[in-house]
């Protein structure tokens, strides 16, 4: 698999596929590599985000603006299953690396584009990043409190959503090839997967004319985050009548089950402020562990609002492999690392430290059949690094 991508969304696709066995060759510019190598925070001389998304990949440094470098990429694409790229639309074609050229070289290739606005349409040439995608896709508008401005996530949510779609597109293309068909071109516009995730809000508007506002998710009640007496937060999701009835029992208020104001979800939505206030007051009298114990005893859907420390130290997450303890030379010891996004009968690939820029250039080109003398010439002319 060949990764001609930088920053987050494209490399995240490579990471997802690498986790389940793909060999990913990451192509970086010899002049500095993926810009995300410099993103804070850093440890062991490397960006934490870059390390997370690029661990286990091979890095080669190739100047794609040079014709000799472009030929190296064509040669590598000829034996690759998937190419991932996130240049502006038309850039690869200008380098004679576009879909028409690559599928001519390798008819079974799957090419995954990740751009702000897709390969066609009037917006195609606009710059785009994940935060813009979250906003244009409708997520930022509904995220946050009613009396506060729209909020974007403090991490690459839009990029990550797009990467999930990109990985799915790559797998669909590989299925085509496995079934004797040709490869396919996959076009991911960053904002489109977000719109798909926000689909209920679009249908709500088209069918009812109602625009969902911040704090306005009112499909069920009670539903929300509640503060405990020891200044922690928990979430309770009253998404079914049975769960809410058990919640009322847990609160010591079985009378609410037959109270016309709270007996049904429709009635609770009508009286949302009152029911939410009752739940908030009750939770506020309990510690986090105490209230969660009560709720679990009553089979109520509830859990802690975890911060990163809570997640890292939860023994069940480690038992499941959601958090892995791995040895890292780069970071000088044991590191707690996020596990894969899913589990199958085949385990997630082992942790391997992320590569230094161009670490694998000679090895990969030697495997391609490029002679040592030719590699020395390419290095001397700054085509490779």
C-alpha beads as a LAMMPS data file, in Angstrom:
LAMMPS data file: protein, C-alpha beads

385 atoms
384 bonds

1 atom types
1 bond types

-500.0 500.0 xlo xhi
-500.0 500.0 ylo yhi
-500.0 500.0 zlo zhi

Masses

1 110.0

Atoms # bond

1 1 1 0.000 0.000 0.000
2 1 1 1.356 3.399 -1.013
3 1 1 0.505 6.460 1.093
4 1 1 0.972 9.813 -0.646
5 1 1 -0.754 11.655 2.163
6 1 1 0.098 14.009 5.011
7 1 1 -1.492 15.372 8.191
8 1 1 -4.410 13.296 9.490
9 1 1 -7.238 11.964 7.299
10 1 1 -5.143 10.199 4.645
11 1 1 -2.560 8.771 7.069
12 1 1 -5.420 7.655 9.347
13 1 1 -6.725 5.521 6.461
14 1 1 -3.285 3.960 6.182
15 1 1 -3.214 3.378 9.941
16 1 1 -6.598 1.642 9.938
17 1 1 -5.514 -0.708 7.166
18 1 1 -2.060 -1.246 8.674
19 1 1 -3.665 -2.275 11.980
20 1 1 -5.130 -5.289 10.198
21 1 1 -2.127 -6.403 8.226
22 1 1 -1.448 -3.988 5.366
23 1 1 2.161 -3.014 4.656
24 1 1 2.075 0.757 4.238
25 1 1 4.875 2.630 2.480
26 1 1 4.563 6.291 3.386
27 1 1 5.990 8.678 0.784
28 1 1 7.269 11.956 2.235
29 1 1 8.977 15.015 0.833
30 1 1 12.752 14.902 1.434
31 1 1 12.707 18.563 2.461
32 1 1 10.908 18.009 5.750
33 1 1 8.457 15.166 5.487
34 1 1 4.870 15.130 6.677
35 1 1 4.207 18.549 8.329
36 1 1 2.436 16.775 11.191
37 1 1 5.845 15.535 12.375
38 1 1 6.121 18.968 13.978
39 1 1 2.690 19.155 15.600
40 1 1 2.612 19.490 19.402
41 1 1 2.775 17.848 21.812
42 1 1 5.925 15.867 21.153
43 1 1 7.831 13.159 23.005
44 1 1 11.019 11.347 22.114
45 1 1 11.659 13.971 19.451
46 1 1 8.430 13.193 17.561
47 1 1 4.882 14.507 17.438
48 1 1 2.556 12.318 19.484
49 1 1 -0.154 12.591 16.822
50 1 1 2.251 11.692 14.023
51 1 1 3.494 8.701 16.002
52 1 1 -0.025 7.429 16.662
53 1 1 -1.164 7.611 13.049
54 1 1 2.073 6.464 11.410
55 1 1 3.399 3.755 13.678
56 1 1 4.417 0.613 11.861
57 1 1 4.677 2.242 8.431
58 1 1 7.751 2.413 6.224
59 1 1 8.911 5.905 5.255
60 1 1 10.576 6.769 1.970
61 1 1 11.607 10.287 1.005
62 1 1 10.822 11.036 -2.661
63 1 1 10.521 14.397 -4.413
64 1 1 7.229 14.140 -6.281
65 1 1 7.910 17.385 -8.145
66 1 1 10.826 15.776 -9.953
67 1 1 10.192 13.589 -13.013
68 1 1 12.526 10.912 -11.726
69 1 1 10.619 10.895 -8.430
70 1 1 7.323 10.619 -10.271
71 1 1 8.642 7.620 -12.174
72 1 1 9.576 5.945 -8.885
73 1 1 5.981 6.390 -7.713
74 1 1 4.626 4.900 -10.948
75 1 1 6.929 1.930 -10.480
76 1 1 5.789 1.479 -6.886
77 1 1 2.112 1.867 -7.848
78 1 1 2.517 -0.904 -10.415
79 1 1 2.940 -3.434 -7.601
80 1 1 0.700 -1.801 -4.963
81 1 1 -2.842 -2.788 -4.038
82 1 1 -3.920 0.652 -2.774
83 1 1 -2.712 4.230 -3.193
84 1 1 -3.917 6.878 -0.727
85 1 1 -3.452 10.560 -1.591
86 1 1 -4.634 13.944 -0.332
87 1 1 -3.281 16.486 -2.803
88 1 1 -5.511 19.157 -4.332
89 1 1 -7.617 17.777 -7.199
90 1 1 -5.633 17.660 -10.416
91 1 1 -2.221 17.689 -8.764
92 1 1 -1.512 13.989 -9.306
93 1 1 -2.647 14.209 -12.927
94 1 1 -0.262 17.125 -13.491
95 1 1 2.535 14.822 -12.311
96 1 1 1.317 12.026 -14.616
97 1 1 0.151 10.135 -11.525
98 1 1 -3.606 10.564 -11.956
99 1 1 -6.191 7.798 -11.974
100 1 1 -6.154 7.347 -15.763
101 1 1 -2.391 6.844 -15.742
102 1 1 -2.209 4.651 -12.666
103 1 1 -5.021 2.297 -13.699
104 1 1 -3.271 1.910 -17.059
105 1 1 -0.144 0.816 -15.177
106 1 1 -2.054 -1.338 -12.676
107 1 1 -5.673 -2.182 -13.604
108 1 1 -6.244 -3.776 -10.176
109 1 1 -5.179 -0.690 -8.232
110 1 1 -7.503 1.023 -5.754
111 1 1 -6.889 4.786 -5.596
112 1 1 -8.313 6.642 -2.577
113 1 1 -8.528 10.449 -2.826
114 1 1 -9.083 12.504 0.340
115 1 1 -9.699 16.208 -0.290
116 1 1 -11.724 19.004 1.220
117 1 1 -14.486 19.026 -1.401
118 1 1 -13.960 16.057 -3.698
119 1 1 -12.600 15.593 -7.192
120 1 1 -15.359 17.509 -8.988
121 1 1 -17.901 20.253 -8.420
122 1 1 -17.512 24.027 -8.055
123 1 1 -15.842 23.741 -4.622
124 1 1 -13.133 21.273 -5.684
125 1 1 -10.271 23.791 -5.633
126 1 1 -11.001 25.181 -2.189
127 1 1 -8.636 24.256 0.653
128 1 1 -10.282 22.079 3.262
129 1 1 -9.448 20.611 6.646
130 1 1 -11.302 18.474 9.156
131 1 1 -12.504 21.383 11.288
132 1 1 -14.036 23.021 8.222
133 1 1 -15.654 19.702 7.298
134 1 1 -17.198 19.359 10.772
135 1 1 -18.668 22.834 10.385
136 1 1 -19.872 22.578 6.801
137 1 1 -21.240 19.087 7.457
138 1 1 -23.478 20.403 10.253
139 1 1 -21.746 18.927 13.300
140 1 1 -20.355 22.123 14.820
141 1 1 -23.759 23.840 14.667
142 1 1 -25.435 21.301 16.945
143 1 1 -22.419 20.658 19.193
144 1 1 -22.351 22.471 22.529
145 1 1 -24.802 24.411 24.654
146 1 1 -27.730 26.488 23.468
147 1 1 -26.320 29.709 24.964
148 1 1 -22.791 29.196 23.598
149 1 1 -21.255 29.496 20.103
150 1 1 -20.954 26.424 17.865
151 1 1 -18.092 24.150 18.932
152 1 1 -15.628 22.042 16.985
153 1 1 -14.076 18.969 18.559
154 1 1 -10.652 19.460 20.207
155 1 1 -9.245 16.629 18.076
156 1 1 -9.500 15.590 14.429
157 1 1 -13.068 14.304 14.438
158 1 1 -13.876 15.332 10.870
159 1 1 -10.642 13.807 9.605
160 1 1 -11.234 10.616 11.561
161 1 1 -14.783 10.201 10.259
162 1 1 -13.516 10.732 6.709
163 1 1 -10.741 8.182 7.284
164 1 1 -13.267 5.539 8.316
165 1 1 -15.070 6.151 5.027
166 1 1 -11.785 6.041 3.126
167 1 1 -10.783 2.722 4.678
168 1 1 -14.201 1.304 3.782
169 1 1 -13.755 2.531 0.209
170 1 1 -10.340 0.860 0.002
171 1 1 -11.761 -2.437 1.264
172 1 1 -14.662 -2.270 -1.224
173 1 1 -12.143 -1.773 -4.007
174 1 1 -10.071 -4.717 -2.796
175 1 1 -13.226 -6.847 -2.767
176 1 1 -13.780 -5.927 -6.410
177 1 1 -10.285 -7.135 -7.230
178 1 1 -10.692 -10.303 -5.156
179 1 1 -13.844 -11.060 -7.160
180 1 1 -12.040 -10.753 -10.485
181 1 1 -13.003 -7.182 -11.315
182 1 1 -10.812 -4.144 -11.875
183 1 1 -9.806 -1.747 -9.133
184 1 1 -11.747 1.396 -8.402
185 1 1 -11.263 5.098 -7.700
186 1 1 -12.564 6.273 -4.306
187 1 1 -13.421 9.963 -3.864
188 1 1 -13.670 11.174 -0.250
189 1 1 -14.688 14.803 0.323
190 1 1 -13.990 15.527 3.992
191 1 1 -17.415 17.017 4.687
192 1 1 -19.496 14.230 3.072
193 1 1 -19.012 11.522 5.729
194 1 1 -19.942 14.109 8.359
195 1 1 -23.167 14.886 6.489
196 1 1 -23.872 11.150 6.390
197 1 1 -23.345 10.932 10.170
198 1 1 -25.683 13.911 10.594
199 1 1 -28.348 12.351 8.370
200 1 1 -31.168 12.421 10.935
201 1 1 -30.915 16.189 11.224
202 1 1 -31.189 16.574 7.443
203 1 1 -34.250 14.333 7.256
204 1 1 -35.753 16.117 10.248
205 1 1 -35.496 19.405 8.386
206 1 1 -36.777 18.086 5.065
207 1 1 -39.774 16.336 6.618
208 1 1 -40.724 18.769 9.386
209 1 1 -38.951 22.053 8.614
210 1 1 -37.325 21.861 12.062
211 1 1 -33.636 22.805 12.344
212 1 1 -31.926 21.011 15.237
213 1 1 -30.295 23.519 17.567
214 1 1 -27.529 23.114 20.132
215 1 1 -28.814 21.341 23.195
216 1 1 -31.882 20.363 21.220
217 1 1 -31.605 16.587 20.987
218 1 1 -35.034 15.727 22.355
219 1 1 -35.776 12.248 21.048
220 1 1 -35.723 10.727 24.551
221 1 1 -35.767 11.920 28.150
222 1 1 -33.983 11.783 30.467
223 1 1 -30.741 11.789 28.518
224 1 1 -27.638 13.716 29.445
225 1 1 -24.621 14.256 31.662
226 1 1 -25.105 14.771 35.391
227 1 1 -22.618 15.923 38.049
228 1 1 -22.012 13.807 41.147
229 1 1 -21.301 14.932 44.714
230 1 1 -17.550 14.352 44.241
231 1 1 -17.438 16.645 41.164
232 1 1 -17.366 13.939 38.523
233 1 1 -19.789 13.472 35.665
234 1 1 -21.821 10.491 34.545
235 1 1 -24.105 9.923 31.591
236 1 1 -27.547 8.338 31.718
237 1 1 -29.330 7.375 28.516
238 1 1 -33.070 6.827 28.940
239 1 1 -33.497 5.456 25.438
240 1 1 -36.254 2.964 26.264
241 1 1 -39.226 2.888 28.597
242 1 1 -37.847 -0.133 30.473
243 1 1 -34.564 1.639 31.203
244 1 1 -36.320 4.767 32.454
245 1 1 -38.626 2.750 34.679
246 1 1 -35.591 1.022 36.194
247 1 1 -33.964 4.423 36.653
248 1 1 -36.965 5.662 38.618
249 1 1 -36.761 2.542 40.782
250 1 1 -33.051 3.186 41.360
251 1 1 -33.851 6.751 42.412
252 1 1 -36.346 5.477 44.963
253 1 1 -39.197 7.020 42.978
254 1 1 -41.264 4.105 41.638
255 1 1 -44.277 6.430 41.782
256 1 1 -42.966 8.235 38.691
257 1 1 -43.601 5.141 36.580
258 1 1 -47.353 5.678 36.868
259 1 1 -47.290 9.499 36.983
260 1 1 -48.953 10.736 33.795
261 1 1 -46.264 13.427 33.419
262 1 1 -43.422 10.886 33.276
263 1 1 -44.962 7.516 32.432
264 1 1 -44.160 7.662 28.717
265 1 1 -41.335 9.086 26.649
266 1 1 -43.692 11.535 24.945
267 1 1 -44.863 12.804 28.333
268 1 1 -41.284 13.113 29.605
269 1 1 -40.265 15.126 26.553
270 1 1 -43.204 17.424 27.240
271 1 1 -41.975 17.789 30.825
272 1 1 -38.254 17.511 30.052
273 1 1 -37.068 20.329 32.341
274 1 1 -38.773 18.791 35.372
275 1 1 -37.588 15.221 34.791
276 1 1 -34.020 16.346 34.075
277 1 1 -34.022 18.409 37.253
278 1 1 -35.162 15.413 39.312
279 1 1 -32.428 13.210 37.904
280 1 1 -29.802 15.926 38.381
281 1 1 -30.763 16.477 42.012
282 1 1 -30.628 12.770 42.784
283 1 1 -27.257 12.217 41.072
284 1 1 -25.827 15.232 42.904
285 1 1 -26.383 13.445 46.249
286 1 1 -24.216 10.473 45.185
287 1 1 -20.546 9.868 44.496
288 1 1 -19.648 8.739 41.004
289 1 1 -18.833 5.180 42.003
290 1 1 -21.808 5.026 44.322
291 1 1 -24.388 6.142 41.780
292 1 1 -22.926 4.001 39.011
293 1 1 -23.091 0.973 41.302
294 1 1 -26.763 1.664 42.000
295 1 1 -27.548 2.185 38.332
296 1 1 -25.749 -0.997 37.284
297 1 1 -27.577 -2.971 39.959
298 1 1 -30.808 -1.748 38.367
299 1 1 -29.584 -2.435 34.802
300 1 1 -29.741 1.231 33.785
301 1 1 -27.709 2.344 30.767
302 1 1 -25.191 4.666 32.406
303 1 1 -21.456 5.215 32.598
304 1 1 -18.726 7.608 33.631
305 1 1 -17.786 10.614 31.523
306 1 1 -14.161 9.524 31.167
307 1 1 -11.156 11.735 30.678
308 1 1 -7.984 10.366 29.094
309 1 1 -6.594 9.304 32.485
310 1 1 -9.759 7.316 33.245
311 1 1 -9.519 5.525 29.903
312 1 1 -5.818 4.745 30.200
313 1 1 -6.188 3.307 33.704
314 1 1 -9.355 1.258 33.228
315 1 1 -8.271 -2.409 33.605
316 1 1 -11.160 -3.648 31.449
317 1 1 -10.014 -1.520 28.522
318 1 1 -6.570 -3.093 28.828
319 1 1 -8.030 -6.583 29.124
320 1 1 -10.023 -6.065 25.935
321 1 1 -7.067 -4.561 24.103
322 1 1 -8.827 -1.204 23.739
323 1 1 -5.681 0.145 25.399
324 1 1 -2.434 -1.743 24.824
325 1 1 0.800 -1.728 26.807
326 1 1 3.637 -1.693 24.288
327 1 1 7.394 -1.349 24.449
328 1 1 8.747 1.589 22.490
329 1 1 12.365 2.491 21.838
330 1 1 11.223 5.837 20.481
331 1 1 9.489 6.787 23.734
332 1 1 11.932 5.024 26.037
333 1 1 9.813 2.394 27.711
334 1 1 6.261 1.134 28.078
335 1 1 3.600 3.193 26.348
336 1 1 -0.176 2.937 26.658
337 1 1 -1.408 2.867 23.068
338 1 1 -4.954 2.893 21.627
339 1 1 -5.997 -0.471 20.237
340 1 1 -7.737 -1.113 16.937
341 1 1 -11.140 0.296 16.041
342 1 1 -12.652 -3.202 15.957
343 1 1 -11.870 -6.816 16.793
344 1 1 -11.856 -9.800 14.485
345 1 1 -10.565 -13.352 14.771
346 1 1 -7.231 -11.971 13.540
347 1 1 -5.469 -9.770 16.126
348 1 1 -4.475 -6.175 15.554
349 1 1 -0.934 -5.935 14.185
350 1 1 1.896 -5.573 16.694
351 1 1 3.131 -2.142 17.647
352 1 1 6.160 -0.934 15.702
353 1 1 7.759 2.460 16.345
354 1 1 6.901 5.188 13.812
355 1 1 9.616 5.781 11.198
356 1 1 12.122 8.567 10.958
357 1 1 11.852 10.494 7.701
358 1 1 13.153 8.412 4.813
359 1 1 14.300 5.553 7.031
360 1 1 13.227 2.890 4.527
361 1 1 14.054 4.612 1.233
362 1 1 17.009 2.391 0.324
363 1 1 15.292 -0.834 1.370
364 1 1 12.054 -0.126 -0.508
365 1 1 13.834 0.992 -3.687
366 1 1 16.160 -2.010 -3.517
367 1 1 13.086 -4.262 -3.329
368 1 1 11.767 -2.391 -6.369
369 1 1 14.951 -3.315 -8.225
370 1 1 16.640 0.094 -8.223
371 1 1 20.394 -0.520 -8.283
372 1 1 22.689 1.002 -5.636
373 1 1 24.382 3.211 -8.239
374 1 1 21.030 4.580 -9.377
375 1 1 19.959 5.204 -5.766
376 1 1 23.189 7.110 -5.164
377 1 1 22.518 9.208 -8.268
378 1 1 18.932 9.946 -7.169
379 1 1 20.160 10.944 -3.739
380 1 1 22.848 13.226 -5.129
381 1 1 20.222 15.062 -7.228
382 1 1 17.826 15.305 -4.232
383 1 1 15.165 13.131 -5.839
384 1 1 15.278 10.858 -2.794
385 1 1 16.416 11.407 0.770

Bonds

1 1 1 2
2 1 2 3
3 1 3 4
4 1 4 5
5 1 5 6
6 1 6 7
7 1 7 8
8 1 8 9
9 1 9 10
10 1 10 11
11 1 11 12
12 1 12 13
13 1 13 14
14 1 14 15
15 1 15 16
16 1 16 17
17 1 17 18
18 1 18 19
19 1 19 20
20 1 20 21
21 1 21 22
22 1 22 23
23 1 23 24
24 1 24 25
25 1 25 26
26 1 26 27
27 1 27 28
28 1 28 29
29 1 29 30
30 1 30 31
31 1 31 32
32 1 32 33
33 1 33 34
34 1 34 35
35 1 35 36
36 1 36 37
37 1 37 38
38 1 38 39
39 1 39 40
40 1 40 41
41 1 41 42
42 1 42 43
43 1 43 44
44 1 44 45
45 1 45 46
46 1 46 47
47 1 47 48
48 1 48 49
49 1 49 50
50 1 50 51
51 1 51 52
52 1 52 53
53 1 53 54
54 1 54 55
55 1 55 56
56 1 56 57
57 1 57 58
58 1 58 59
59 1 59 60
60 1 60 61
61 1 61 62
62 1 62 63
63 1 63 64
64 1 64 65
65 1 65 66
66 1 66 67
67 1 67 68
68 1 68 69
69 1 69 70
70 1 70 71
71 1 71 72
72 1 72 73
73 1 73 74
74 1 74 75
75 1 75 76
76 1 76 77
77 1 77 78
78 1 78 79
79 1 79 80
80 1 80 81
81 1 81 82
82 1 82 83
83 1 83 84
84 1 84 85
85 1 85 86
86 1 86 87
87 1 87 88
88 1 88 89
89 1 89 90
90 1 90 91
91 1 91 92
92 1 92 93
93 1 93 94
94 1 94 95
95 1 95 96
96 1 96 97
97 1 97 98
98 1 98 99
99 1 99 100
100 1 100 101
101 1 101 102
102 1 102 103
103 1 103 104
104 1 104 105
105 1 105 106
106 1 106 107
107 1 107 108
108 1 108 109
109 1 109 110
110 1 110 111
111 1 111 112
112 1 112 113
113 1 113 114
114 1 114 115
115 1 115 116
116 1 116 117
117 1 117 118
118 1 118 119
119 1 119 120
120 1 120 121
121 1 121 122
122 1 122 123
123 1 123 124
124 1 124 125
125 1 125 126
126 1 126 127
127 1 127 128
128 1 128 129
129 1 129 130
130 1 130 131
131 1 131 132
132 1 132 133
133 1 133 134
134 1 134 135
135 1 135 136
136 1 136 137
137 1 137 138
138 1 138 139
139 1 139 140
140 1 140 141
141 1 141 142
142 1 142 143
143 1 143 144
144 1 144 145
145 1 145 146
146 1 146 147
147 1 147 148
148 1 148 149
149 1 149 150
150 1 150 151
151 1 151 152
152 1 152 153
153 1 153 154
154 1 154 155
155 1 155 156
156 1 156 157
157 1 157 158
158 1 158 159
159 1 159 160
160 1 160 161
161 1 161 162
162 1 162 163
163 1 163 164
164 1 164 165
165 1 165 166
166 1 166 167
167 1 167 168
168 1 168 169
169 1 169 170
170 1 170 171
171 1 171 172
172 1 172 173
173 1 173 174
174 1 174 175
175 1 175 176
176 1 176 177
177 1 177 178
178 1 178 179
179 1 179 180
180 1 180 181
181 1 181 182
182 1 182 183
183 1 183 184
184 1 184 185
185 1 185 186
186 1 186 187
187 1 187 188
188 1 188 189
189 1 189 190
190 1 190 191
191 1 191 192
192 1 192 193
193 1 193 194
194 1 194 195
195 1 195 196
196 1 196 197
197 1 197 198
198 1 198 199
199 1 199 200
200 1 200 201
201 1 201 202
202 1 202 203
203 1 203 204
204 1 204 205
205 1 205 206
206 1 206 207
207 1 207 208
208 1 208 209
209 1 209 210
210 1 210 211
211 1 211 212
212 1 212 213
213 1 213 214
214 1 214 215
215 1 215 216
216 1 216 217
217 1 217 218
218 1 218 219
219 1 219 220
220 1 220 221
221 1 221 222
222 1 222 223
223 1 223 224
224 1 224 225
225 1 225 226
226 1 226 227
227 1 227 228
228 1 228 229
229 1 229 230
230 1 230 231
231 1 231 232
232 1 232 233
233 1 233 234
234 1 234 235
235 1 235 236
236 1 236 237
237 1 237 238
238 1 238 239
239 1 239 240
240 1 240 241
241 1 241 242
242 1 242 243
243 1 243 244
244 1 244 245
245 1 245 246
246 1 246 247
247 1 247 248
248 1 248 249
249 1 249 250
250 1 250 251
251 1 251 252
252 1 252 253
253 1 253 254
254 1 254 255
255 1 255 256
256 1 256 257
257 1 257 258
258 1 258 259
259 1 259 260
260 1 260 261
261 1 261 262
262 1 262 263
263 1 263 264
264 1 264 265
265 1 265 266
266 1 266 267
267 1 267 268
268 1 268 269
269 1 269 270
270 1 270 271
271 1 271 272
272 1 272 273
273 1 273 274
274 1 274 275
275 1 275 276
276 1 276 277
277 1 277 278
278 1 278 279
279 1 279 280
280 1 280 281
281 1 281 282
282 1 282 283
283 1 283 284
284 1 284 285
285 1 285 286
286 1 286 287
287 1 287 288
288 1 288 289
289 1 289 290
290 1 290 291
291 1 291 292
292 1 292 293
293 1 293 294
294 1 294 295
295 1 295 296
296 1 296 297
297 1 297 298
298 1 298 299
299 1 299 300
300 1 300 301
301 1 301 302
302 1 302 303
303 1 303 304
304 1 304 305
305 1 305 306
306 1 306 307
307 1 307 308
308 1 308 309
309 1 309 310
310 1 310 311
311 1 311 312
312 1 312 313
313 1 313 314
314 1 314 315
315 1 315 316
316 1 316 317
317 1 317 318
318 1 318 319
319 1 319 320
320 1 320 321
321 1 321 322
322 1 322 323
323 1 323 324
324 1 324 325
325 1 325 326
326 1 326 327
327 1 327 328
328 1 328 329
329 1 329 330
330 1 330 331
331 1 331 332
332 1 332 333
333 1 333 334
334 1 334 335
335 1 335 336
336 1 336 337
337 1 337 338
338 1 338 339
339 1 339 340
340 1 340 341
341 1 341 342
342 1 342 343
343 1 343 344
344 1 344 345
345 1 345 346
346 1 346 347
347 1 347 348
348 1 348 349
349 1 349 350
350 1 350 351
351 1 351 352
352 1 352 353
353 1 353 354
354 1 354 355
355 1 355 356
356 1 356 357
357 1 357 358
358 1 358 359
359 1 359 360
360 1 360 361
361 1 361 362
362 1 362 363
363 1 363 364
364 1 364 365
365 1 365 366
366 1 366 367
367 1 367 368
368 1 368 369
369 1 369 370
370 1 370 371
371 1 371 372
372 1 372 373
373 1 373 374
374 1 374 375
375 1 375 376
376 1 376 377
377 1 377 378
378 1 378 379
379 1 379 380
380 1 380 381
381 1 381 382
382 1 382 383
383 1 383 384
384 1 384 385
